[in-house]
């Protein structure tokens, strides 16, 4: 399932990242967002959501949330 439809407050394990952009892949890796890592949707907004990865919280847009498969 895409992270964009994941339930708020529930912890998920990232299964894969589906992007065709190497720069975006490198950015996500620098955040700690890669297959096997835990991720939680903290809150949703109209344009995206706030996620918790490791000890950080990040705002991501809906397009990026659709690329993260949990």
HTML snippet that shows the backbone in 3Dmol.js (N, CA, C, O; Angstrom):
<script src="https://3Dmol.org/build/3Dmol-min.js"></script>
<div id="view" style="width:600px;height:400px;position:relative"></div>
<script>
const pdb = `
ATOM      1  N   UNK A   1       0.845  -1.171   0.000  1.00  0.00           N
ATOM      2  CA  UNK A   1       0.000   0.000   0.000  1.00  0.00           C
ATOM      3  C   UNK A   1       0.894   1.238   0.000  1.00  0.00           C
ATOM      4  O   UNK A   1       1.995   1.224   0.550  1.00  0.00           O
ATOM      5  N   UNK A   2       0.411   2.293  -0.616  1.00  0.00           N
ATOM      6  CA  UNK A   2       1.154   3.551  -0.651  1.00  0.00           C
ATOM      7  C   UNK A   2       1.051   4.262   0.700  1.00  0.00           C
ATOM      8  O   UNK A   2       0.037   4.153   1.391  1.00  0.00           O
ATOM      9  N   UNK A   3       2.088   4.975   1.062  1.00  0.00           N
ATOM     10  CA  UNK A   3       2.075   5.725   2.311  1.00  0.00           C
ATOM     11  C   UNK A   3       0.978   6.790   2.304  1.00  0.00           C
ATOM     12  O   UNK A   3       0.491   7.184   3.363  1.00  0.00           O
ATOM     13  N   UNK A   4       0.591   7.254   1.126  1.00  0.00           N
ATOM     14  CA  UNK A   4      -0.438   8.286   1.016  1.00  0.00           C
ATOM     15  C   UNK A   4      -1.794   7.843   1.555  1.00  0.00           C
ATOM     16  O   UNK A   4      -2.627   8.689   1.880  1.00  0.00           O
ATOM     17  N   UNK A   5      -2.033   6.545   1.657  1.00  0.00           N
ATOM     18  CA  UNK A   5      -3.302   6.034   2.183  1.00  0.00           C
ATOM     19  C   UNK A   5      -3.126   5.313   3.526  1.00  0.00           C
ATOM     20  O   UNK A   5      -4.067   4.697   4.027  1.00  0.00           O
ATOM     21  N   UNK A   6      -1.941   5.388   4.098  1.00  0.00           N
ATOM     22  CA  UNK A   6      -1.668   4.734   5.378  1.00  0.00           C
ATOM     23  C   UNK A   6      -2.411   5.435   6.518  1.00  0.00           C
ATOM     24  O   UNK A   6      -2.689   6.632   6.454  1.00  0.00           O
ATOM     25  N   UNK A   7      -2.719   4.677   7.538  1.00  0.00           N
ATOM     26  CA  UNK A   7      -3.454   5.186   8.704  1.00  0.00           C
ATOM     27  C   UNK A   7      -2.533   6.028   9.590  1.00  0.00           C
ATOM     28  O   UNK A   7      -1.383   5.661   9.832  1.00  0.00           O
ATOM     29  N   UNK A   8      -3.053   7.159  10.067  1.00  0.00           N
ATOM     30  CA  UNK A   8      -2.293   8.018  10.980  1.00  0.00           C
ATOM     31  C   UNK A   8      -2.013   7.294  12.285  1.00  0.00           C
ATOM     32  O   UNK A   8      -2.868   6.577  12.804  1.00  0.00           O
ATOM     33  N   UNK A   9      -0.808   7.486  12.813  1.00  0.00           N
ATOM     34  CA  UNK A   9      -0.454   6.950  14.119  1.00  0.00           C
ATOM     35  C   UNK A   9      -0.022   5.499  14.125  1.00  0.00           C
ATOM     36  O   UNK A   9       0.426   5.004  15.160  1.00  0.00           O
ATOM     37  N   UNK A  10      -0.138   4.804  13.017  1.00  0.00           N
ATOM     38  CA  UNK A  10       0.252   3.397  12.947  1.00  0.00           C
ATOM     39  C   UNK A  10       1.644   3.285  12.336  1.00  0.00           C
ATOM     40  O   UNK A  10       1.955   3.949  11.346  1.00  0.00           O
ATOM     41  N   UNK A  11       2.477   2.438  12.938  1.00  0.00           N
ATOM     42  CA  UNK A  11       3.837   2.250  12.441  1.00  0.00           C
ATOM     43  C   UNK A  11       3.845   1.221  11.317  1.00  0.00           C
ATOM     44  O   UNK A  11       3.216   0.168  11.424  1.00  0.00           O
ATOM     45  N   UNK A  12       4.553   1.530  10.250  1.00  0.00           N
ATOM     46  CA  UNK A  12       4.672   0.645   9.091  1.00  0.00           C
ATOM     47  C   UNK A  12       6.144   0.395   8.809  1.00  0.00           C
ATOM     48  O   UNK A  12       7.012   1.144   9.259  1.00  0.00           O
ATOM     49  N   UNK A  13       6.413  -0.664   8.061  1.00  0.00           N
ATOM     50  CA  UNK A  13       7.756  -0.966   7.570  1.00  0.00           C
ATOM     51  C   UNK A  13       7.764  -0.632   6.077  1.00  0.00           C
ATOM     52  O   UNK A  13       6.894  -1.086   5.333  1.00  0.00           O
ATOM     53  N   UNK A  14       8.735   0.153   5.645  1.00  0.00           N
ATOM     54  CA  UNK A  14       8.854   0.509   4.234  1.00  0.00           C
ATOM     55  C   UNK A  14       9.258  -0.740   3.450  1.00  0.00           C
ATOM     56  O   UNK A  14      10.271  -1.371   3.750  1.00  0.00           O
ATOM     57  N   UNK A  15       8.459  -1.086   2.452  1.00  0.00           N
ATOM     58  CA  UNK A  15       8.746  -2.249   1.616  1.00  0.00           C
ATOM     59  C   UNK A  15       9.659  -1.876   0.447  1.00  0.00           C
ATOM     60  O   UNK A  15      10.597  -2.603   0.120  1.00  0.00           O
ATOM     61  N   UNK A  16       9.367  -0.726  -0.177  1.00  0.00           N
ATOM     62  CA  UNK A  16      10.197  -0.254  -1.289  1.00  0.00           C
ATOM     63  C   UNK A  16       9.869   1.199  -1.593  1.00  0.00           C
ATOM     64  O   UNK A  16       8.853   1.738  -1.156  1.00  0.00           O
ATOM     65  N   UNK A  17      10.755   1.808  -2.348  1.00  0.00           N
ATOM     66  CA  UNK A  17      10.591   3.180  -2.808  1.00  0.00           C
ATOM     67  C   UNK A  17      10.495   3.117  -4.333  1.00  0.00           C
ATOM     68  O   UNK A  17      11.387   2.579  -4.987  1.00  0.00           O
ATOM     69  N   UNK A  18       9.426   3.659  -4.896  1.00  0.00           N
ATOM     70  CA  UNK A  18       9.224   3.616  -6.344  1.00  0.00           C
ATOM     71  C   UNK A  18       9.400   5.004  -6.957  1.00  0.00           C
ATOM     72  O   UNK A  18       8.430   5.746  -7.116  1.00  0.00           O
ATOM     73  N   UNK A  19      10.624   5.346  -7.294  1.00  0.00           N
ATOM     74  CA  UNK A  19      10.902   6.596  -7.999  1.00  0.00           C
ATOM     75  C   UNK A  19      11.831   6.300  -9.170  1.00  0.00           C
ATOM     76  O   UNK A  19      12.548   5.300  -9.164  1.00  0.00           O
ATOM     77  N   UNK A  20      11.815   7.163 -10.162  1.00  0.00           N
ATOM     78  CA  UNK A  20      12.726   7.039 -11.301  1.00  0.00           C
ATOM     79  C   UNK A  20      13.809   8.117 -11.235  1.00  0.00           C
ATOM     80  O   UNK A  20      14.521   8.352 -12.211  1.00  0.00           O
ATOM     81  N   UNK A  21      13.925   8.763 -10.082  1.00  0.00           N
ATOM     82  CA  UNK A  21      14.828   9.893  -9.908  1.00  0.00           C
ATOM     83  C   UNK A  21      15.924   9.532  -8.908  1.00  0.00           C
ATOM     84  O   UNK A  21      15.646   9.369  -7.720  1.00  0.00           O
ATOM     85  N   UNK A  22      17.154   9.406  -9.372  1.00  0.00           N
ATOM     86  CA  UNK A  22      18.272   9.032  -8.507  1.00  0.00           C
ATOM     87  C   UNK A  22      18.516  10.076  -7.424  1.00  0.00           C
ATOM     88  O   UNK A  22      18.885   9.735  -6.300  1.00  0.00           O
ATOM     89  N   UNK A  23      18.309  11.345  -7.761  1.00  0.00           N
ATOM     90  CA  UNK A  23      18.508  12.411  -6.785  1.00  0.00           C
ATOM     91  C   UNK A  23      17.474  12.311  -5.655  1.00  0.00           C
ATOM     92  O   UNK A  23      17.809  12.514  -4.488  1.00  0.00           O
ATOM     93  N   UNK A  24      16.240  12.001  -5.998  1.00  0.00           N
ATOM     94  CA  UNK A  24      15.190  11.826  -5.001  1.00  0.00           C
ATOM     95  C   UNK A  24      15.482  10.598  -4.129  1.00  0.00           C
ATOM     96  O   UNK A  24      15.276  10.634  -2.916  1.00  0.00           O
ATOM     97  N   UNK A  25      15.956   9.523  -4.745  1.00  0.00           N
ATOM     98  CA  UNK A  25      16.334   8.327  -3.987  1.00  0.00           C
ATOM     99  C   UNK A  25      17.429   8.657  -2.971  1.00  0.00           C
ATOM    100  O   UNK A  25      17.372   8.210  -1.825  1.00  0.00           O
ATOM    101  N   UNK A  26      18.419   9.434  -3.388  1.00  0.00           N
ATOM    102  CA  UNK A  26      19.505   9.822  -2.493  1.00  0.00           C
ATOM    103  C   UNK A  26      18.997  10.702  -1.359  1.00  0.00           C
ATOM    104  O   UNK A  26      19.448  10.572  -0.221  1.00  0.00           O
ATOM    105  N   UNK A  27      18.062  11.597  -1.662  1.00  0.00           N
ATOM    106  CA  UNK A  27      17.476  12.456  -0.634  1.00  0.00           C
ATOM    107  C   UNK A  27      16.742  11.623   0.407  1.00  0.00           C
ATOM    108  O   UNK A  27      16.921  11.828   1.607  1.00  0.00           O
ATOM    109  N   UNK A  28      15.917  10.685  -0.046  1.00  0.00           N
ATOM    110  CA  UNK A  28      15.177   9.829   0.885  1.00  0.00           C
ATOM    111  C   UNK A  28      16.119   8.987   1.732  1.00  0.00           C
ATOM    112  O   UNK A  28      15.877   8.789   2.923  1.00  0.00           O
ATOM    113  N   UNK A  29      17.175   8.498   1.132  1.00  0.00           N
ATOM    114  CA  UNK A  29      18.165   7.722   1.874  1.00  0.00           C
ATOM    115  C   UNK A  29      18.814   8.572   2.962  1.00  0.00           C
ATOM    116  O   UNK A  29      19.075   8.079   4.060  1.00  0.00           O
ATOM    117  N   UNK A  30      19.076   9.842   2.668  1.00  0.00           N
ATOM    118  CA  UNK A  30      19.680  10.732   3.663  1.00  0.00           C
ATOM    119  C   UNK A  30      18.750  10.994   4.839  1.00  0.00           C
ATOM    120  O   UNK A  30      19.207  11.314   5.936  1.00  0.00           O
ATOM    121  N   UNK A  31      17.426  10.859   4.611  1.00  0.00           N
ATOM    122  CA  UNK A  31      16.447  11.018   5.698  1.00  0.00           C
ATOM    123  C   UNK A  31      16.304   9.729   6.509  1.00  0.00           C
ATOM    124  O   UNK A  31      15.713   9.734   7.589  1.00  0.00           O
ATOM    125  N   UNK A  32      16.840   8.637   5.993  1.00  0.00           N
ATOM    126  CA  UNK A  32      16.669   7.351   6.644  1.00  0.00           C
ATOM    127  C   UNK A  32      15.467   6.603   6.115  1.00  0.00           C
ATOM    128  O   UNK A  32      14.996   5.655   6.743  1.00  0.00           O
ATOM    129  N   UNK A  33      14.970   7.019   4.970  1.00  0.00           N
ATOM    130  CA  UNK A  33      13.781   6.430   4.362  1.00  0.00           C
ATOM    131  C   UNK A  33      14.223   5.421   3.305  1.00  0.00           C
ATOM    132  O   UNK A  33      14.527   5.799   2.173  1.00  0.00           O
ATOM    133  N   UNK A  34      14.260   4.136   3.672  1.00  0.00           N
ATOM    134  CA  UNK A  34      14.670   3.072   2.763  1.00  0.00           C
ATOM    135  C   UNK A  34      13.971   1.777   3.171  1.00  0.00           C
ATOM    136  O   UNK A  34      13.413   1.687   4.265  1.00  0.00           O
ATOM    137  N   UNK A  35      14.002   0.796   2.308  1.00  0.00           N
ATOM    138  CA  UNK A  35      13.319  -0.479   2.555  1.00  0.00           C
ATOM    139  C   UNK A  35      13.797  -1.098   3.865  1.00  0.00           C
ATOM    140  O   UNK A  35      14.995  -1.167   4.137  1.00  0.00           O
ATOM    141  N   UNK A  36      12.837  -1.546   4.668  1.00  0.00           N
ATOM    142  CA  UNK A  36      13.136  -2.173   5.949  1.00  0.00           C
ATOM    143  C   UNK A  36      13.059  -1.228   7.134  1.00  0.00           C
ATOM    144  O   UNK A  36      13.062  -1.680   8.279  1.00  0.00           O
ATOM    145  N   UNK A  37      12.991   0.072   6.887  1.00  0.00           N
ATOM    146  CA  UNK A  37      12.944   1.069   7.959  1.00  0.00           C
ATOM    147  C   UNK A  37      11.496   1.295   8.393  1.00  0.00           C
ATOM    148  O   UNK A  37      10.569   1.161   7.595  1.00  0.00           O
ATOM    149  N   UNK A  38      11.317   1.639   9.665  1.00  0.00           N
ATOM    150  CA  UNK A  38       9.984   1.933  10.194  1.00  0.00           C
ATOM    151  C   UNK A  38       9.616   3.381   9.882  1.00  0.00           C
ATOM    152  O   UNK A  38      10.465   4.273   9.903  1.00  0.00           O
ATOM    153  N   UNK A  39       8.316   3.597   9.589  1.00  0.00           N
ATOM    154  CA  UNK A  39       7.814   4.935   9.288  1.00  0.00           C
ATOM    155  C   UNK A  39       6.395   5.061   9.848  1.00  0.00           C
ATOM    156  O   UNK A  39       5.618   4.107   9.819  1.00  0.00           O
ATOM    157  N   UNK A  40       6.075   6.239  10.352  1.00  0.00           N
ATOM    158  CA  UNK A  40       4.751   6.502  10.919  1.00  0.00           C
ATOM    159  C   UNK A  40       4.208   7.794  10.333  1.00  0.00           C
ATOM    160  O   UNK A  40       4.918   8.798  10.276  1.00  0.00           O
ATOM    161  N   UNK A  41       2.944   7.774   9.896  1.00  0.00           N
ATOM    162  CA  UNK A  41       2.282   9.007   9.462  1.00  0.00           C
ATOM    163  C   UNK A  41       1.781   9.693  10.727  1.00  0.00           C
ATOM    164  O   UNK A  41       0.899   9.174  11.412  1.00  0.00           O
ATOM    165  N   UNK A  42       2.343  10.855  11.036  1.00  0.00           N
ATOM    166  CA  UNK A  42       1.988  11.594  12.252  1.00  0.00           C
ATOM    167  C   UNK A  42       0.707  12.384  12.030  1.00  0.00           C
ATOM    168  O   UNK A  42      -0.187  12.373  12.877  1.00  0.00           O
ATOM    169  N   UNK A  43       0.614  13.075  10.888  1.00  0.00           N
ATOM    170  CA  UNK A  43      -0.586  13.860  10.583  1.00  0.00           C
ATOM    171  C   UNK A  43      -0.692  14.054   9.081  1.00  0.00           C
ATOM    172  O   UNK A  43       0.276  13.866   8.344  1.00  0.00           O
ATOM    173  N   UNK A  44      -1.878  14.431   8.642  1.00  0.00           N
ATOM    174  CA  UNK A  44      -2.135  14.678   7.217  1.00  0.00           C
ATOM    175  C   UNK A  44      -2.555  16.127   7.005  1.00  0.00           C
ATOM    176  O   UNK A  44      -3.211  16.741   7.847  1.00  0.00           O
ATOM    177  N   UNK A  45      -2.156  16.646   5.856  1.00  0.00           N
ATOM    178  CA  UNK A  45      -2.593  17.949   5.399  1.00  0.00           C
ATOM    179  C   UNK A  45      -3.111  17.781   3.980  1.00  0.00           C
ATOM    180  O   UNK A  45      -2.956  16.717   3.381  1.00  0.00           O
ATOM    181  N   UNK A  46      -3.706  18.797   3.457  1.00  0.00           N
ATOM    182  CA  UNK A  46      -4.253  18.714   2.109  1.00  0.00           C
ATOM    183  C   UNK A  46      -3.160  18.421   1.079  1.00  0.00           C
ATOM    184  O   UNK A  46      -3.386  17.644   0.151  1.00  0.00           O
ATOM    185  N   UNK A  47      -1.995  19.024   1.226  1.00  0.00           N
ATOM    186  CA  UNK A  47      -0.930  18.853   0.240  1.00  0.00           C
ATOM    187  C   UNK A  47       0.045  17.745   0.544  1.00  0.00           C
ATOM    188  O   UNK A  47       0.941  17.489  -0.260  1.00  0.00           O
ATOM    189  N   UNK A  48      -0.093  17.067   1.685  1.00  0.00           N
ATOM    190  CA  UNK A  48       0.861  16.016   2.030  1.00  0.00           C
ATOM    191  C   UNK A  48       0.661  15.514   3.437  1.00  0.00           C
ATOM    192  O   UNK A  48      -0.454  15.510   3.959  1.00  0.00           O
ATOM    193  N   UNK A  49       1.749  15.092   4.046  1.00  0.00           N
ATOM    194  CA  UNK A  49       1.652  14.573   5.407  1.00  0.00           C
ATOM    195  C   UNK A  49       2.977  14.755   6.139  1.00  0.00           C
ATOM    196  O   UNK A  49       4.015  15.017   5.532  1.00  0.00           O
ATOM    197  N   UNK A  50       2.912  14.611   7.448  1.00  0.00           N
ATOM    198  CA  UNK A  50       4.100  14.632   8.296  1.00  0.00           C
ATOM    199  C   UNK A  50       4.374  13.203   8.710  1.00  0.00           C
ATOM    200  O   UNK A  50       3.482  12.501   9.187  1.00  0.00           O
ATOM    201  N   UNK A  51       5.623  12.772   8.524  1.00  0.00           N
ATOM    202  CA  UNK A  51       5.999  11.410   8.867  1.00  0.00           C
ATOM    203  C   UNK A  51       7.132  11.412   9.880  1.00  0.00           C
ATOM    204  O   UNK A  51       7.928  12.349   9.938  1.00  0.00           O
ATOM    205  N   UNK A  52       7.195  10.357  10.676  1.00  0.00           N
ATOM    206  CA  UNK A  52       8.287  10.157  11.622  1.00  0.00           C
ATOM    207  C   UNK A  52       9.130   8.996  11.112  1.00  0.00           C
ATOM    208  O   UNK A  52       8.631   7.893  10.888  1.00  0.00           O
ATOM    209  N   UNK A  53      10.421   9.270  10.933  1.00  0.00           N
ATOM    210  CA  UNK A  53      11.386   8.261  10.520  1.00  0.00           C
ATOM    211  C   UNK A  53      12.550   8.359  11.495  1.00  0.00           C
ATOM    212  O   UNK A  53      13.153   9.421  11.650  1.00  0.00           O
ATOM    213  N   UNK A  54      12.858   7.254  12.146  1.00  0.00           N
ATOM    214  CA  UNK A  54      13.883   7.233  13.192  1.00  0.00           C
ATOM    215  C   UNK A  54      13.548   8.297  14.228  1.00  0.00           C
ATOM    216  O   UNK A  54      12.462   8.252  14.806  1.00  0.00           O
ATOM    217  N   UNK A  55      14.438   9.253  14.486  1.00  0.00           N
ATOM    218  CA  UNK A  55      14.192  10.280  15.492  1.00  0.00           C
ATOM    219  C   UNK A  55      13.743  11.612  14.891  1.00  0.00           C
ATOM    220  O   UNK A  55      13.685  12.616  15.600  1.00  0.00           O
ATOM    221  N   UNK A  56      13.427  11.634  13.599  1.00  0.00           N
ATOM    222  CA  UNK A  56      13.063  12.889  12.949  1.00  0.00           C
ATOM    223  C   UNK A  56      11.644  12.892  12.421  1.00  0.00           C
ATOM    224  O   UNK A  56      11.041  11.844  12.193  1.00  0.00           O
ATOM    225  N   UNK A  57      11.122  14.098  12.233  1.00  0.00           N
ATOM    226  CA  UNK A  57       9.808  14.293  11.604  1.00  0.00           C
ATOM    227  C   UNK A  57      10.013  15.130  10.362  1.00  0.00           C
ATOM    228  O   UNK A  57      10.754  16.113  10.366  1.00  0.00           O
ATOM    229  N   UNK A  58       9.333  14.717   9.287  1.00  0.00           N
ATOM    230  CA  UNK A  58       9.509  15.375   8.004  1.00  0.00           C
ATOM    231  C   UNK A  58       8.159  15.594   7.340  1.00  0.00           C
ATOM    232  O   UNK A  58       7.256  14.766   7.462  1.00  0.00           O
ATOM    233  N   UNK A  59       8.028  16.707   6.641  1.00  0.00           N
ATOM    234  CA  UNK A  59       6.843  16.983   5.838  1.00  0.00           C
ATOM    235  C   UNK A  59       7.128  16.516   4.414  1.00  0.00           C
ATOM    236  O   UNK A  59       8.128  16.907   3.813  1.00  0.00           O
ATOM    237  N   UNK A  60       6.254  15.687   3.886  1.00  0.00           N
ATOM    238  CA  UNK A  60       6.420  15.228   2.513  1.00  0.00           C
ATOM    239  C   UNK A  60       5.118  15.499   1.753  1.00  0.00           C
ATOM    240  O   UNK A  60       4.031  15.498   2.332  1.00  0.00           O
ATOM    241  N   UNK A  61       5.253  15.730   0.450  1.00  0.00           N
ATOM    242  CA  UNK A  61       4.053  15.998  -0.340  1.00  0.00           C
ATOM    243  C   UNK A  61       3.395  14.688  -0.768  1.00  0.00           C
ATOM    244  O   UNK A  61       3.964  13.609  -0.598  1.00  0.00           O
ATOM    245  N   UNK A  62       2.194  14.796  -1.322  1.00  0.00           N
ATOM    246  CA  UNK A  62       1.431  13.610  -1.697  1.00  0.00           C
ATOM    247  C   UNK A  62       2.124  12.786  -2.773  1.00  0.00           C
ATOM    248  O   UNK A  62       2.033  11.559  -2.756  1.00  0.00           O
ATOM    249  N   UNK A  63       2.809  13.427  -3.701  1.00  0.00           N
ATOM    250  CA  UNK A  63       3.513  12.707  -4.765  1.00  0.00           C
ATOM    251  C   UNK A  63       4.600  11.802  -4.178  1.00  0.00           C
ATOM    252  O   UNK A  63       4.754  10.655  -4.595  1.00  0.00           O
ATOM    253  N   UNK A  64       5.341  12.321  -3.220  1.00  0.00           N
ATOM    254  CA  UNK A  64       6.385  11.528  -2.590  1.00  0.00           C
ATOM    255  C   UNK A  64       5.771  10.423  -1.723  1.00  0.00           C
ATOM    256  O   UNK A  64       6.300   9.313  -1.672  1.00  0.00           O
ATOM    257  N   UNK A  65       4.664  10.721  -1.046  1.00  0.00           N
ATOM    258  CA  UNK A  65       3.992   9.717  -0.224  1.00  0.00           C
ATOM    259  C   UNK A  65       3.497   8.550  -1.068  1.00  0.00           C
ATOM    260  O   UNK A  65       3.461   7.413  -0.596  1.00  0.00           O
ATOM    261  N   UNK A  66       3.111   8.827  -2.328  1.00  0.00           N
ATOM    262  CA  UNK A  66       2.666   7.756  -3.211  1.00  0.00           C
ATOM    263  C   UNK A  66       3.826   6.883  -3.671  1.00  0.00           C
ATOM    264  O   UNK A  66       3.608   5.740  -4.075  1.00  0.00           O
ATOM    265  N   UNK A  67       5.056   7.394  -3.619  1.00  0.00           N
ATOM    266  CA  UNK A  67       6.235   6.635  -4.058  1.00  0.00           C
ATOM    267  C   UNK A  67       6.761   5.709  -2.967  1.00  0.00           C
ATOM    268  O   UNK A  67       7.558   4.814  -3.247  1.00  0.00           O
ATOM    269  N   UNK A  68       6.321   5.916  -1.720  1.00  0.00           N
ATOM    270  CA  UNK A  68       6.791   5.085  -0.607  1.00  0.00           C
ATOM    271  C   UNK A  68       5.756   3.983  -0.371  1.00  0.00           C
ATOM    272  O   UNK A  68       4.605   4.260  -0.032  1.00  0.00           O
ATOM    273  N   UNK A  69       6.178   2.746  -0.552  1.00  0.00           N
ATOM    274  CA  UNK A  69       5.294   1.592  -0.421  1.00  0.00           C
ATOM    275  C   UNK A  69       5.561   0.928   0.925  1.00  0.00           C
ATOM    276  O   UNK A  69       6.694   0.569   1.246  1.00  0.00           O
ATOM    277  N   UNK A  70       4.482   0.772   1.712  1.00  0.00           N
ATOM    278  CA  UNK A  70       4.602   0.163   3.048  1.00  0.00           C
ATOM    279  C   UNK A  70       3.845  -1.155   3.104  1.00  0.00           C
ATOM    280  O   UNK A  70       3.829  -1.814   4.144  1.00  0.00           O
TER     281      UNK A  70
END
`;
const viewer = $3Dmol.createViewer("view");
viewer.addModel(pdb, "pdb");
viewer.setStyle({}, {cartoon: {color: "spectrum"}});
viewer.zoomTo();
viewer.render();
</script>
